[in-house]
Amino acid sequence: MRHNSVTFVRNNGVAHSRQMKEKIPPRWQPGIALHCAYMVAAREFAGISRKGGDIPYLSHLMAVSALVMEHGGTEDQAAAALLHDVLEDSKDVSVNR
């Protein structure tokens, strides 16, 4: 039960220094799904900036994926977060219906 309480505290960003020093293994290891999603997102949004600035659009996708991971999401959910704007915003994606 101790592992769950440490994980809960750590994920809420309110951890004591003693808890921060404990080595807790990640819930999952990044695999091919996350890697492929990143490569697709990086390719589709290469050269595109966030609105009103020069920050790469990919930073938004990475931030959303990080939030999914930090809140207990699976690798598939983190990969979906990286791809959440591909169909909506990409110029080169075509969908056959």
mmCIF file as gemmi writes it, N, C-alpha and C atoms, coordinates in Angstrom:
data_model
loop_
_atom_site.group_PDB
_atom_site.id
_atom_site.type_symbol
_atom_site.label_atom_id
_atom_site.label_alt_id
_atom_site.label_comp_id
_atom_site.label_asym_id
_atom_site.label_entity_id
_atom_site.label_seq_id
_atom_site.pdbx_PDB_ins_code
_atom_site.Cartn_x
_atom_site.Cartn_y
_atom_site.Cartn_z
_atom_site.occupancy
_atom_site.B_iso_or_equiv
_atom_site.pdbx_formal_charge
_atom_site.auth_seq_id
_atom_site.auth_asym_id
_atom_site.pdbx_PDB_model_num
ATOM 1 N N . MET Axp A 1 ? 0.811 -1.189 0 1 0 ? 1 A 1
ATOM 2 C CA . MET Axp A 1 ? 0 0 0 1 0 ? 1 A 1
ATOM 3 C C . MET Axp A 1 ? 0.862 1.263 0 1 0 ? 1 A 1
ATOM 4 N N . ARG Axp A 2 ? 2.053 1.179 0.533 1 0 ? 2 A 1
ATOM 5 C CA . ARG Axp A 2 ? 2.936 2.334 0.604 1 0 ? 2 A 1
ATOM 6 C C . ARG Axp A 2 ? 3.274 2.854 -0.796 1 0 ? 2 A 1
ATOM 7 N N . HIS Axp A 3 ? 3.503 1.953 -1.737 1 0 ? 3 A 1
ATOM 8 C CA . HIS Axp A 3 ? 3.84 2.358 -3.105 1 0 ? 3 A 1
ATOM 9 C C . HIS Axp A 3 ? 2.744 3.225 -3.703 1 0 ? 3 A 1
ATOM 10 N N . ASN Axp A 4 ? 1.483 2.853 -3.513 1 0 ? 4 A 1
ATOM 11 C CA . ASN Axp A 4 ? 0.38 3.629 -4.066 1 0 ? 4 A 1
ATOM 12 C C . ASN Axp A 4 ? 0.306 5.019 -3.463 1 0 ? 4 A 1
ATOM 13 N N . SER Axp A 5 ? 0.515 5.15 -2.162 1 0 ? 5 A 1
ATOM 14 C CA . SER Axp A 5 ? 0.431 6.465 -1.531 1 0 ? 5 A 1
ATOM 15 C C . SER Axp A 5 ? 1.559 7.368 -2.008 1 0 ? 5 A 1
ATOM 16 N N . VAL Axp A 6 ? 2.744 6.812 -2.221 1 0 ? 6 A 1
ATOM 17 C CA . VAL Axp A 6 ? 3.857 7.606 -2.719 1 0 ? 6 A 1
ATOM 18 C C . VAL Axp A 6 ? 3.578 8.048 -4.15 1 0 ? 6 A 1
ATOM 19 N N . THR Axp A 7 ? 3.053 7.139 -4.959 1 0 ? 7 A 1
ATOM 20 C CA . THR Axp A 7 ? 2.722 7.482 -6.33 1 0 ? 7 A 1
ATOM 21 C C . THR Axp A 7 ? 1.658 8.575 -6.367 1 0 ? 7 A 1
ATOM 22 N N . PHE Axp A 8 ? 0.637 8.436 -5.53 1 0 ? 8 A 1
ATOM 23 C CA . PHE Axp A 8 ? -0.433 9.436 -5.491 1 0 ? 8 A 1
ATOM 24 C C . PHE Axp A 8 ? 0.11 10.801 -5.105 1 0 ? 8 A 1
ATOM 25 N N . VAL Axp A 9 ? 0.927 10.846 -4.093 1 0 ? 9 A 1
ATOM 26 C CA . VAL Axp A 9 ? 1.493 12.116 -3.651 1 0 ? 9 A 1
ATOM 27 C C . VAL Axp A 9 ? 2.395 12.696 -4.728 1 0 ? 9 A 1
ATOM 28 N N . ARG Axp A 10 ? 3.239 11.851 -5.324 1 0 ? 10 A 1
ATOM 29 C CA . ARG Axp A 10 ? 4.165 12.335 -6.34 1 0 ? 10 A 1
ATOM 30 C C . ARG Axp A 10 ? 3.42 12.903 -7.538 1 0 ? 10 A 1
ATOM 31 N N . ASN Axp A 11 ? 2.359 12.251 -7.974 1 0 ? 11 A 1
ATOM 32 C CA . ASN Axp A 11 ? 1.622 12.71 -9.146 1 0 ? 11 A 1
ATOM 33 C C . ASN Axp A 11 ? 0.87 14.005 -8.907 1 0 ? 11 A 1
ATOM 34 N N . ASN Axp A 12 ? 0.586 14.333 -7.671 1 0 ? 12 A 1
ATOM 35 C CA . ASN Axp A 12 ? -0.074 15.598 -7.371 1 0 ? 12 A 1
ATOM 36 C C . ASN Axp A 12 ? 0.917 16.73 -7.194 1 0 ? 12 A 1
ATOM 37 N N . GLY Axp A 13 ? 2.189 16.466 -7.331 1 0 ? 13 A 1
ATOM 38 C CA . GLY Axp A 13 ? 3.193 17.501 -7.232 1 0 ? 13 A 1
ATOM 39 C C . GLY Axp A 13 ? 3.455 17.95 -5.806 1 0 ? 13 A 1
ATOM 40 N N . VAL Axp A 14 ? 2.956 17.223 -4.814 1 0 ? 14 A 1
ATOM 41 C CA . VAL Axp A 14 ? 3.159 17.586 -3.418 1 0 ? 14 A 1
ATOM 42 C C . VAL Axp A 14 ? 3.839 16.412 -2.734 1 0 ? 14 A 1
ATOM 43 N N . ALA Axp A 15 ? 5.133 16.337 -2.866 1 0 ? 15 A 1
ATOM 44 C CA . ALA Axp A 15 ? 5.859 15.218 -2.27 1 0 ? 15 A 1
ATOM 45 C C . ALA Axp A 15 ? 6.898 15.757 -1.292 1 0 ? 15 A 1
ATOM 46 N N . HIS Axp A 16 ? 7.112 15.042 -0.248 1 0 ? 16 A 1
ATOM 47 C CA . HIS Axp A 16 ? 8.137 15.402 0.709 1 0 ? 16 A 1
ATOM 48 C C . HIS Axp A 16 ? 9.491 15.019 0.133 1 0 ? 16 A 1
ATOM 49 N N . SER Axp A 17 ? 10.555 15.67 0.603 1 0 ? 17 A 1
ATOM 50 C CA . SER Axp A 17 ? 11.879 15.393 0.06 1 0 ? 17 A 1
ATOM 51 C C . SER Axp A 17 ? 12.267 13.926 0.246 1 0 ? 17 A 1
ATOM 52 N N . ARG Axp A 18 ? 11.833 13.301 1.328 1 0 ? 18 A 1
ATOM 53 C CA . ARG Axp A 18 ? 12.14 11.895 1.554 1 0 ? 18 A 1
ATOM 54 C C . ARG Axp A 18 ? 11.504 11.048 0.446 1 0 ? 18 A 1
ATOM 55 N N . GLN Axp A 19 ? 10.276 11.359 0.08 1 0 ? 19 A 1
ATOM 56 C CA . GLN Axp A 19 ? 9.588 10.605 -0.961 1 0 ? 19 A 1
ATOM 57 C C . GLN Axp A 19 ? 10.209 10.849 -2.329 1 0 ? 19 A 1
ATOM 58 N N . MET Axp A 20 ? 10.693 12.045 -2.563 1 0 ? 20 A 1
ATOM 59 C CA . MET Axp A 20 ? 11.297 12.367 -3.849 1 0 ? 20 A 1
ATOM 60 C C . MET Axp A 20 ? 12.589 11.58 -4.069 1 0 ? 20 A 1
ATOM 61 N N . LYS Axp A 21 ? 13.262 11.186 -3.011 1 0 ? 21 A 1
ATOM 62 C CA . LYS Axp A 21 ? 14.512 10.442 -3.128 1 0 ? 21 A 1
ATOM 63 C C . LYS Axp A 21 ? 14.291 8.968 -3.404 1 0 ? 21 A 1
ATOM 64 N N . GLU Axp A 22 ? 13.085 8.465 -3.144 1 0 ? 22 A 1
ATOM 65 C CA . GLU Axp A 22 ? 12.8 7.056 -3.381 1 0 ? 22 A 1
ATOM 66 C C . GLU Axp A 22 ? 12.768 6.775 -4.881 1 0 ? 22 A 1
ATOM 67 N N . LYS Axp A 23 ? 13.341 5.649 -5.266 1 0 ? 23 A 1
ATOM 68 C CA . LYS Axp A 23 ? 13.362 5.243 -6.672 1 0 ? 23 A 1
ATOM 69 C C . LYS Axp A 23 ? 12.137 4.395 -6.952 1 0 ? 23 A 1
ATOM 70 N N . ILE Axp A 24 ? 11.198 4.924 -7.7 1 0 ? 24 A 1
ATOM 71 C CA . ILE Axp A 24 ? 9.986 4.208 -8.062 1 0 ? 24 A 1
ATOM 72 C C . ILE Axp A 24 ? 10.027 3.967 -9.568 1 0 ? 24 A 1
ATOM 73 N N . PRO Axp A 25 ? 9.878 2.728 -9.993 1 0 ? 25 A 1
ATOM 74 C CA . PRO Axp A 25 ? 9.927 2.461 -11.43 1 0 ? 25 A 1
ATOM 75 C C . PRO Axp A 25 ? 8.718 3.072 -12.149 1 0 ? 25 A 1
ATOM 76 N N . PRO Axp A 26 ? 8.895 3.467 -13.398 1 0 ? 26 A 1
ATOM 77 C CA . PRO Axp A 26 ? 7.76 4.016 -14.156 1 0 ? 26 A 1
ATOM 78 C C . PRO Axp A 26 ? 6.68 2.962 -14.373 1 0 ? 26 A 1
ATOM 79 N N . ARG Axp A 27 ? 5.458 3.417 -14.614 1 0 ? 27 A 1
ATOM 80 C CA . ARG Axp A 27 ? 4.331 2.507 -14.856 1 0 ? 27 A 1
ATOM 81 C C . ARG Axp A 27 ? 4.537 1.681 -16.117 1 0 ? 27 A 1
ATOM 82 N N . TRP Axp A 28 ? 5.156 2.278 -17.124 1 0 ? 28 A 1
ATOM 83 C CA . TRP Axp A 28 ? 5.412 1.594 -18.38 1 0 ? 28 A 1
ATOM 84 C C . TRP Axp A 28 ? 6.628 2.224 -19.043 1 0 ? 28 A 1
ATOM 85 N N . GLN Axp A 29 ? 7.221 1.493 -19.973 1 0 ? 29 A 1
ATOM 86 C CA . GLN Axp A 29 ? 8.373 1.974 -20.732 1 0 ? 29 A 1
ATOM 87 C C . GLN Axp A 29 ? 7.898 2.409 -22.121 1 0 ? 29 A 1
ATOM 88 N N . PRO Axp A 30 ? 8.408 3.513 -22.627 1 0 ? 30 A 1
ATOM 89 C CA . PRO Axp A 30 ? 8.024 3.924 -23.983 1 0 ? 30 A 1
ATOM 90 C C . PRO Axp A 30 ? 8.38 2.831 -24.984 1 0 ? 30 A 1
ATOM 91 N N . GLY Axp A 31 ? 7.459 2.576 -25.888 1 0 ? 31 A 1
ATOM 92 C CA . GLY Axp A 31 ? 7.671 1.538 -26.893 1 0 ? 31 A 1
ATOM 93 C C . GLY Axp A 31 ? 7.466 2.082 -28.292 1 0 ? 31 A 1
ATOM 94 N N . ILE Axp A 32 ? 7.203 1.173 -29.195 1 0 ? 32 A 1
ATOM 95 C CA . ILE Axp A 32 ? 7.088 1.517 -30.613 1 0 ? 32 A 1
ATOM 96 C C . ILE Axp A 32 ? 5.911 2.453 -30.893 1 0 ? 32 A 1
ATOM 97 N N . ALA Axp A 33 ? 4.817 2.304 -30.167 1 0 ? 33 A 1
ATOM 98 C CA . ALA Axp A 33 ? 3.639 3.158 -30.403 1 0 ? 33 A 1
ATOM 99 C C . ALA Axp A 33 ? 3.968 4.626 -30.14 1 0 ? 33 A 1
ATOM 100 N N . LEU Axp A 34 ? 4.615 4.895 -29.037 1 0 ? 34 A 1
ATOM 101 C CA . LEU Axp A 34 ? 4.962 6.276 -28.703 1 0 ? 34 A 1
ATOM 102 C C . LEU Axp A 34 ? 6.019 6.81 -29.664 1 0 ? 34 A 1
ATOM 103 N N . HIS Axp A 35 ? 6.982 5.979 -29.995 1 0 ? 35 A 1
ATOM 104 C CA . HIS Axp A 35 ? 8.019 6.398 -30.931 1 0 ? 35 A 1
ATOM 105 C C . HIS Axp A 35 ? 7.424 6.75 -32.299 1 0 ? 35 A 1
ATOM 106 N N . CYS Axp A 36 ? 6.571 5.875 -32.815 1 0 ? 36 A 1
ATOM 107 C CA . CYS Axp A 36 ? 5.956 6.126 -34.125 1 0 ? 36 A 1
ATOM 108 C C . CYS Axp A 36 ? 5.067 7.368 -34.091 1 0 ? 36 A 1
ATOM 109 N N . ALA Axp A 37 ? 4.308 7.539 -33.019 1 0 ? 37 A 1
ATOM 110 C CA . ALA Axp A 37 ? 3.447 8.717 -32.895 1 0 ? 37 A 1
ATOM 111 C C . ALA Axp A 37 ? 4.28 9.996 -32.898 1 0 ? 37 A 1
ATOM 112 N N . TYR Axp A 38 ? 5.399 9.972 -32.182 1 0 ? 38 A 1
ATOM 113 C CA . TYR Axp A 38 ? 6.273 11.142 -32.16 1 0 ? 38 A 1
ATOM 114 C C . TYR Axp A 38 ? 6.816 11.438 -33.553 1 0 ? 38 A 1
ATOM 115 N N . MET Axp A 39 ? 7.256 10.408 -34.266 1 0 ? 39 A 1
ATOM 116 C CA . MET Axp A 39 ? 7.82 10.601 -35.602 1 0 ? 39 A 1
ATOM 117 C C . MET Axp A 39 ? 6.778 11.169 -36.571 1 0 ? 39 A 1
ATOM 118 N N . VAL Axp A 40 ? 5.551 10.671 -36.493 1 0 ? 40 A 1
ATOM 119 C CA . VAL Axp A 40 ? 4.479 11.188 -37.351 1 0 ? 40 A 1
ATOM 120 C C . VAL Axp A 40 ? 4.194 12.649 -37.005 1 0 ? 40 A 1
ATOM 121 N N . ALA Axp A 41 ? 4.051 12.953 -35.719 1 0 ? 41 A 1
ATOM 122 C CA . ALA Axp A 41 ? 3.761 14.327 -35.293 1 0 ? 41 A 1
ATOM 123 C C . ALA Axp A 41 ? 4.89 15.268 -35.686 1 0 ? 41 A 1
ATOM 124 N N . ALA Axp A 42 ? 6.127 14.84 -35.506 1 0 ? 42 A 1
ATOM 125 C CA . ALA Axp A 42 ? 7.274 15.68 -35.86 1 0 ? 42 A 1
ATOM 126 C C . ALA Axp A 42 ? 7.317 15.945 -37.36 1 0 ? 42 A 1
ATOM 127 N N . ARG Axp A 43 ? 6.993 14.936 -38.16 1 0 ? 43 A 1
ATOM 128 C CA . ARG Axp A 43 ? 6.988 15.101 -39.613 1 0 ? 43 A 1
ATOM 129 C C . ARG Axp A 43 ? 5.841 16.005 -40.065 1 0 ? 43 A 1
ATOM 130 N N . GLU Axp A 44 ? 4.647 15.766 -39.531 1 0 ? 44 A 1
ATOM 131 C CA . GLU Axp A 44 ? 3.47 16.519 -39.966 1 0 ? 44 A 1
ATOM 132 C C . GLU Axp A 44 ? 3.53 17.996 -39.58 1 0 ? 44 A 1
ATOM 133 N N . PHE Axp A 45 ? 4.184 18.308 -38.473 1 0 ? 45 A 1
ATOM 134 C CA . PHE Axp A 45 ? 4.207 19.686 -37.999 1 0 ? 45 A 1
ATOM 135 C C . PHE Axp A 45 ? 5.585 20.333 -38.105 1 0 ? 45 A 1
ATOM 136 N N . ALA Axp A 46 ? 6.469 19.745 -38.902 1 0 ? 46 A 1
ATOM 137 C CA . ALA Axp A 46 ? 7.789 20.331 -39.128 1 0 ? 46 A 1
ATOM 138 C C . ALA Axp A 46 ? 7.633 21.713 -39.763 1 0 ? 46 A 1
ATOM 139 N N . GLY Axp A 47 ? 8.322 22.681 -39.232 1 0 ? 47 A 1
ATOM 140 C CA . GLY Axp A 47 ? 8.282 24.036 -39.793 1 0 ? 47 A 1
ATOM 141 C C . GLY Axp A 47 ? 7.051 24.835 -39.417 1 0 ? 47 A 1
ATOM 142 N N . ILE Axp A 48 ? 6.191 24.319 -38.553 1 0 ? 48 A 1
ATOM 143 C CA . ILE Axp A 48 ? 4.978 25.028 -38.137 1 0 ? 48 A 1
ATOM 144 C C . ILE Axp A 48 ? 5.171 25.525 -36.711 1 0 ? 48 A 1
ATOM 145 N N . SER Axp A 49 ? 4.816 26.802 -36.501 1 0 ? 49 A 1
ATOM 146 C CA . SER Axp A 49 ? 4.946 27.418 -35.178 1 0 ? 49 A 1
ATOM 147 C C . SER Axp A 49 ? 3.598 27.529 -34.503 1 0 ? 49 A 1
ATOM 148 N N . ARG Axp A 50 ? 3.642 27.69 -33.186 1 0 ? 50 A 1
ATOM 149 C CA . ARG Axp A 50 ? 2.414 27.967 -32.43 1 0 ? 50 A 1
ATOM 150 C C . ARG Axp A 50 ? 1.908 29.336 -32.835 1 0 ? 50 A 1
ATOM 151 N N . LYS Axp A 51 ? 0.609 29.562 -32.663 1 0 ? 51 A 1
ATOM 152 C CA . LYS Axp A 51 ? 0.01 30.84 -33.044 1 0 ? 51 A 1
ATOM 153 C C . LYS Axp A 51 ? 0.69 32 -32.333 1 0 ? 51 A 1
ATOM 154 N N . GLY Axp A 52 ? 1.015 33.032 -33.109 1 0 ? 52 A 1
ATOM 155 C CA . GLY Axp A 52 ? 1.558 34.258 -32.543 1 0 ? 52 A 1
ATOM 156 C C . GLY Axp A 52 ? 2.98 34.18 -32.048 1 0 ? 52 A 1
ATOM 157 N N . GLY Axp A 53 ? 3.765 33.226 -32.536 1 0 ? 53 A 1
ATOM 158 C CA . GLY Axp A 53 ? 5.136 33.144 -32.06 1 0 ? 53 A 1
ATOM 159 C C . GLY Axp A 53 ? 6.008 32.245 -32.908 1 0 ? 53 A 1
ATOM 160 N N . ASP Axp A 54 ? 7.179 31.973 -32.374 1 0 ? 54 A 1
ATOM 161 C CA . ASP Axp A 54 ? 8.13 31.144 -33.106 1 0 ? 54 A 1
ATOM 162 C C . ASP Axp A 54 ? 8.399 29.81 -32.395 1 0 ? 54 A 1
ATOM 163 N N . ILE Axp A 55 ? 7.541 29.45 -31.452 1 0 ? 55 A 1
ATOM 164 C CA . ILE Axp A 55 ? 7.678 28.186 -30.732 1 0 ? 55 A 1
ATOM 165 C C . ILE Axp A 55 ? 7.165 27.064 -31.626 1 0 ? 55 A 1
ATOM 166 N N . PRO Axp A 56 ? 7.938 25.996 -31.814 1 0 ? 56 A 1
ATOM 167 C CA . PRO Axp A 56 ? 7.481 24.893 -32.667 1 0 ? 56 A 1
ATOM 168 C C . PRO Axp A 56 ? 6.152 24.315 -32.17 1 0 ? 56 A 1
ATOM 169 N N . TYR Axp A 57 ? 5.256 24.031 -33.101 1 0 ? 57 A 1
ATOM 170 C CA . TYR Axp A 57 ? 3.953 23.474 -32.744 1 0 ? 57 A 1
ATOM 171 C C . TYR Axp A 57 ? 4.092 22.136 -32.034 1 0 ? 57 A 1
ATOM 172 N N . LEU Axp A 58 ? 5.158 21.408 -32.349 1 0 ? 58 A 1
ATOM 173 C CA . LEU Axp A 58 ? 5.394 20.108 -31.727 1 0 ? 58 A 1
ATOM 174 C C . LEU Axp A 58 ? 5.447 20.229 -30.194 1 0 ? 58 A 1
ATOM 175 N N . SER Axp A 59 ? 5.862 21.388 -29.684 1 0 ? 59 A 1
ATOM 176 C CA . SER Axp A 59 ? 5.932 21.568 -28.226 1 0 ? 59 A 1
ATOM 177 C C . SER Axp A 59 ? 4.556 21.403 -27.581 1 0 ? 59 A 1
ATOM 178 N N . HIS Axp A 60 ? 3.515 21.857 -28.248 1 0 ? 60 A 1
ATOM 179 C CA . HIS Axp A 60 ? 2.149 21.693 -27.723 1 0 ? 60 A 1
ATOM 180 C C . HIS Axp A 60 ? 1.789 20.212 -27.638 1 0 ? 60 A 1
ATOM 181 N N . LEU Axp A 61 ? 2.082 19.468 -28.692 1 0 ? 61 A 1
ATOM 182 C CA . LEU Axp A 61 ? 1.754 18.044 -28.722 1 0 ? 61 A 1
ATOM 183 C C . LEU Axp A 61 ? 2.53 17.282 -27.651 1 0 ? 61 A 1
ATOM 184 N N . MET Axp A 62 ? 3.785 17.638 -27.47 1 0 ? 62 A 1
ATOM 185 C CA . MET Axp A 62 ? 4.597 16.988 -26.444 1 0 ? 62 A 1
ATOM 186 C C . MET Axp A 62 ? 4.082 17.327 -25.044 1 0 ? 62 A 1
ATOM 187 N N . ALA Axp A 63 ? 3.639 18.556 -24.85 1 0 ? 63 A 1
ATOM 188 C CA . ALA Axp A 63 ? 3.107 18.96 -23.543 1 0 ? 63 A 1
ATOM 189 C C . ALA Axp A 63 ? 1.825 18.207 -23.216 1 0 ? 63 A 1
ATOM 190 N N . VAL Axp A 64 ? 0.95 18.05 -24.197 1 0 ? 64 A 1
ATOM 191 C CA . VAL Axp A 64 ? -0.296 17.31 -23.97 1 0 ? 64 A 1
ATOM 192 C C . VAL Axp A 64 ? 0.018 15.852 -23.646 1 0 ? 64 A 1
ATOM 193 N N . SER Axp A 65 ? 0.953 15.263 -24.389 1 0 ? 65 A 1
ATOM 194 C CA . SER Axp A 65 ? 1.339 13.88 -24.13 1 0 ? 65 A 1
ATOM 195 C C . SER Axp A 65 ? 1.955 13.741 -22.734 1 0 ? 65 A 1
ATOM 196 N N . ALA Axp A 66 ? 2.757 14.698 -22.332 1 0 ? 66 A 1
ATOM 197 C CA . ALA Axp A 66 ? 3.357 14.661 -20.99 1 0 ? 66 A 1
ATOM 198 C C . ALA Axp A 66 ? 2.281 14.726 -19.91 1 0 ? 66 A 1
ATOM 199 N N . LEU Axp A 67 ? 1.257 15.549 -20.115 1 0 ? 67 A 1
ATOM 200 C CA . LEU Axp A 67 ? 0.163 15.622 -19.147 1 0 ? 67 A 1
ATOM 201 C C . LEU Axp A 67 ? -0.556 14.277 -19.024 1 0 ? 67 A 1
ATOM 202 N N . VAL Axp A 68 ? -0.756 13.619 -20.145 1 0 ? 68 A 1
ATOM 203 C CA . VAL Axp A 68 ? -1.389 12.293 -20.129 1 0 ? 68 A 1
ATOM 204 C C . VAL Axp A 68 ? -0.546 11.327 -19.296 1 0 ? 68 A 1
ATOM 205 N N . MET Axp A 69 ? 0.765 11.318 -19.536 1 0 ? 69 A 1
ATOM 206 C CA . MET Axp A 69 ? 1.654 10.412 -18.799 1 0 ? 69 A 1
ATOM 207 C C . MET Axp A 69 ? 1.658 10.747 -17.31 1 0 ? 69 A 1
ATOM 208 N N . GLU Axp A 70 ? 1.727 12.03 -16.976 1 0 ? 70 A 1
ATOM 209 C CA . GLU Axp A 70 ? 1.799 12.449 -15.576 1 0 ? 70 A 1
ATOM 210 C C . GLU Axp A 70 ? 0.52 12.152 -14.805 1 0 ? 70 A 1
ATOM 211 N N . HIS Axp A 71 ? -0.576 11.988 -15.522 1 0 ? 71 A 1
ATOM 212 C CA . HIS Axp A 71 ? -1.847 11.708 -14.86 1 0 ? 71 A 1
ATOM 213 C C . HIS Axp A 71 ? -2.268 10.245 -15.003 1 0 ? 71 A 1
ATOM 214 N N . GLY Axp A 72 ? -1.285 9.37 -15.258 1 0 ? 72 A 1
ATOM 215 C CA . GLY Axp A 72 ? -1.546 7.936 -15.225 1 0 ? 72 A 1
ATOM 216 C C . GLY Axp A 72 ? -1.971 7.308 -16.522 1 0 ? 72 A 1
ATOM 217 N N . GLY Axp A 73 ? -1.835 8.011 -17.646 1 0 ? 73 A 1
ATOM 218 C CA . GLY Axp A 73 ? -2.239 7.459 -18.926 1 0 ? 73 A 1
ATOM 219 C C . GLY Axp A 73 ? -1.339 6.332 -19.388 1 0 ? 73 A 1
ATOM 220 N N . THR Axp A 74 ? -1.855 5.565 -20.324 1 0 ? 74 A 1
ATOM 221 C CA . THR Axp A 74 ? -1.112 4.445 -20.907 1 0 ? 74 A 1
ATOM 222 C C . THR Axp A 74 ? -0.248 4.946 -22.065 1 0 ? 74 A 1
ATOM 223 N N . GLU Axp A 75 ? 0.593 4.064 -22.587 1 0 ? 75 A 1
ATOM 224 C CA . GLU Axp A 75 ? 1.405 4.434 -23.747 1 0 ? 75 A 1
ATOM 225 C C . GLU Axp A 75 ? 0.511 4.786 -24.938 1 0 ? 75 A 1
ATOM 226 N N . ASP Axp A 76 ? -0.551 4.025 -25.157 1 0 ? 76 A 1
ATOM 227 C CA . ASP Axp A 76 ? -1.457 4.319 -26.275 1 0 ? 76 A 1
ATOM 228 C C . ASP Axp A 76 ? -2.117 5.685 -26.11 1 0 ? 76 A 1
ATOM 229 N N . GLN Axp A 77 ? -2.488 6.028 -24.897 1 0 ? 77 A 1
ATOM 230 C CA . GLN Axp A 77 ? -3.088 7.336 -24.651 1 0 ? 77 A 1
ATOM 231 C C . GLN Axp A 77 ? -2.076 8.455 -24.862 1 0 ? 77 A 1
ATOM 232 N N . ALA Axp A 78 ? -0.838 8.235 -24.445 1 0 ? 78 A 1
ATOM 233 C CA . ALA Axp A 78 ? 0.213 9.233 -24.655 1 0 ? 78 A 1
ATOM 234 C C . ALA Axp A 78 ? 0.494 9.412 -26.148 1 0 ? 78 A 1
ATOM 235 N N . ALA Axp A 79 ? 0.466 8.298 -26.897 1 0 ? 79 A 1
ATOM 236 C CA . ALA Axp A 79 ? 0.661 8.359 -28.345 1 0 ? 79 A 1
ATOM 237 C C . ALA Axp A 79 ? -0.494 9.108 -29.005 1 0 ? 79 A 1
ATOM 238 N N . ALA Axp A 80 ? -1.711 8.84 -28.566 1 0 ? 80 A 1
ATOM 239 C CA . ALA Axp A 80 ? -2.876 9.552 -29.109 1 0 ? 80 A 1
ATOM 240 C C . ALA Axp A 80 ? -2.78 11.046 -28.835 1 0 ? 80 A 1
ATOM 241 N N . ALA Axp A 81 ? -2.252 11.413 -27.691 1 0 ? 81 A 1
ATOM 242 C CA . ALA Axp A 81 ? -2.086 12.832 -27.363 1 0 ? 81 A 1
ATOM 243 C C . ALA Axp A 81 ? -1.114 13.495 -28.331 1 0 ? 81 A 1
ATOM 244 N N . LEU Axp A 82 ? -0.067 12.773 -28.717 1 0 ? 82 A 1
ATOM 245 C CA . LEU Axp A 82 ? 0.873 13.324 -29.698 1 0 ? 82 A 1
ATOM 246 C C . LEU Axp A 82 ? 0.212 13.521 -31.056 1 0 ? 82 A 1
ATOM 247 N N . LEU Axp A 83 ? -0.778 12.7 -31.353 1 0 ? 83 A 1
ATOM 248 C CA . LEU Axp A 83 ? -1.41 12.727 -32.677 1 0 ? 83 A 1
ATOM 249 C C . LEU Axp A 83 ? -2.743 13.474 -32.7 1 0 ? 83 A 1
ATOM 250 N N . HIS Axp A 84 ? -3.139 14.074 -31.581 1 0 ? 84 A 1
ATOM 251 C CA . HIS Axp A 84 ? -4.501 14.6 -31.49 1 0 ? 84 A 1
ATOM 252 C C . HIS Axp A 84 ? -4.81 15.706 -32.491 1 0 ? 84 A 1
ATOM 253 N N . ASP Axp A 85 ? -3.832 16.386 -33.028 1 0 ? 85 A 1
ATOM 254 C CA . ASP Axp A 85 ? -4.092 17.442 -34.011 1 0 ? 85 A 1
ATOM 255 C C . ASP Axp A 85 ? -3.73 17.046 -35.44 1 0 ? 85 A 1
ATOM 256 N N . VAL Axp A 86 ? -3.222 15.843 -35.648 1 0 ? 86 A 1
ATOM 257 C CA . VAL Axp A 86 ? -2.753 15.472 -36.981 1 0 ? 86 A 1
ATOM 258 C C . VAL Axp A 86 ? -3.885 15.504 -38.003 1 0 ? 86 A 1
ATOM 259 N N . LEU Axp A 87 ? -4.988 14.82 -37.751 1 0 ? 87 A 1
ATOM 260 C CA . LEU Axp A 87 ? -6.087 14.809 -38.725 1 0 ? 87 A 1
ATOM 261 C C . LEU Axp A 87 ? -6.74 16.18 -38.86 1 0 ? 87 A 1
ATOM 262 N N . GLU Axp A 88 ? -6.842 16.877 -37.761 1 0 ? 88 A 1
ATOM 263 C CA . GLU Axp A 88 ? -7.522 18.17 -37.772 1 0 ? 88 A 1
ATOM 264 C C . GLU Axp A 88 ? -6.709 19.267 -38.447 1 0 ? 88 A 1
ATOM 265 N N . ASP Axp A 89 ? -5.413 19.323 -38.198 1 0 ? 89 A 1
ATOM 266 C CA . ASP Axp A 89 ? -4.608 20.472 -38.606 1 0 ? 89 A 1
ATOM 267 C C . ASP Axp A 89 ? -3.592 20.206 -39.693 1 0 ? 89 A 1
ATOM 268 N N . SER Axp A 90 ? -3.291 18.966 -40.002 1 0 ? 90 A 1
ATOM 269 C CA . SER Axp A 90 ? -2.264 18.67 -40.98 1 0 ? 90 A 1
ATOM 270 C C . SER Axp A 90 ? -2.771 18.915 -42.398 1 0 ? 90 A 1
ATOM 271 N N . LYS Axp A 91 ? -1.917 19.448 -43.239 1 0 ? 91 A 1
ATOM 272 C CA . LYS Axp A 91 ? -2.305 19.754 -44.614 1 0 ? 91 A 1
ATOM 273 C C . LYS Axp A 91 ? -2.32 18.515 -45.515 1 0 ? 91 A 1
ATOM 274 N N . ASP Axp A 92 ? -1.442 17.558 -45.22 1 0 ? 92 A 1
ATOM 275 C CA . ASP Axp A 92 ? -1.222 16.448 -46.134 1 0 ? 92 A 1
ATOM 276 C C . ASP Axp A 92 ? -1.982 15.173 -45.803 1 0 ? 92 A 1
ATOM 277 N N . VAL Axp A 93 ? -2.8 15.181 -44.767 1 0 ? 93 A 1
ATOM 278 C CA . VAL Axp A 93 ? -3.494 13.964 -44.375 1 0 ? 93 A 1
ATOM 279 C C . VAL Axp A 93 ? -4.818 13.883 -45.125 1 0 ? 93 A 1
ATOM 280 N N . SER Axp A 94 ? -5.035 12.742 -45.786 1 0 ? 94 A 1
ATOM 281 C CA . SER Axp A 94 ? -6.32 12.533 -46.452 1 0 ? 94 A 1
ATOM 282 C C . SER Axp A 94 ? -6.998 11.329 -45.826 1 0 ? 94 A 1
ATOM 283 N N . VAL Axp A 95 ? -8.297 11.417 -45.684 1 0 ? 95 A 1
ATOM 284 C CA . VAL Axp A 95 ? -9.067 10.334 -45.073 1 0 ? 95 A 1
ATOM 285 C C . VAL Axp A 95 ? -10.029 9.803 -46.115 1 0 ? 95 A 1
ATOM 286 N N . ASN Axp A 96 ? -9.937 8.504 -46.395 1 0 ? 96 A 1
ATOM 287 C CA . ASN Axp A 96 ? -10.868 7.874 -47.341 1 0 ? 96 A 1
ATOM 288 C C . ASN Axp A 96 ? -12.093 7.406 -46.581 1 0 ? 96 A 1
ATOM 289 N N . ARG Axp A 97 ? -13.255 7.845 -46.994 1 0 ? 97 A 1
ATOM 290 C CA . ARG Axp A 97 ? -14.504 7.454 -46.316 1 0 ? 97 A 1
ATOM 291 C C . ARG Axp A 97 ? -15.35 6.639 -47.253 1 0 ? 97 A 1
